[in-house]
Amino acid sequence: MANQIVLCNSNIIIKLLRSDVKTKNQFKLTVNDNIALSIITVTEIFYGAKKSEIQSIKEIFSGFGIYHLDVNNTKKFSELVAS
């Protein structure tokens, strides 16, 4: 899986935070450098988190690339959907 990015959505992150064994085992098969989150996923996780969880979530997120959205991302998405 070299040079491919795995973009995790909030469902995957929630399962990891809840220590879901199946998800953790699958996650271990992926090189950590290749795992990324969108800014939307980060926002969703922080929105649903308890105040006591915020620091540990920040620490977990520090190990991932975080992709921010801009107009170019939106245009590319609409092109992919239209094709």
WOZIHU-V12575 format. One record per backbone hydrogen bond with DSSP energy under -1.0 kcal/mol. NH is the residue of the N-H (numbers start at 0). CO is the residue of the C=O. If there is no record, write none. Layout:
NH|CO, NH|CO
This chain:
3|0, 5|33, 7|35, 12|8, 13|9, 14|10, 15|11, 16|12, 17|13, 18|15, 19|14, 23|19, 24|20, 25|21, 26|22, 27|23, 29|26, 33|30, 34|31, 35|5, 36|64, 38|66, 41|37, 42|38, 43|39, 44|40, 45|41, 46|42, 47|43, 52|49, 56|52, 57|53, 58|54, 59|55, 60|56, 61|57, 62|59, 63|60, 64|34, 66|36, 73|69, 74|70, 75|71, 76|72, 77|73, 78|74, 79|75, 80|76, 81|77, 82|78
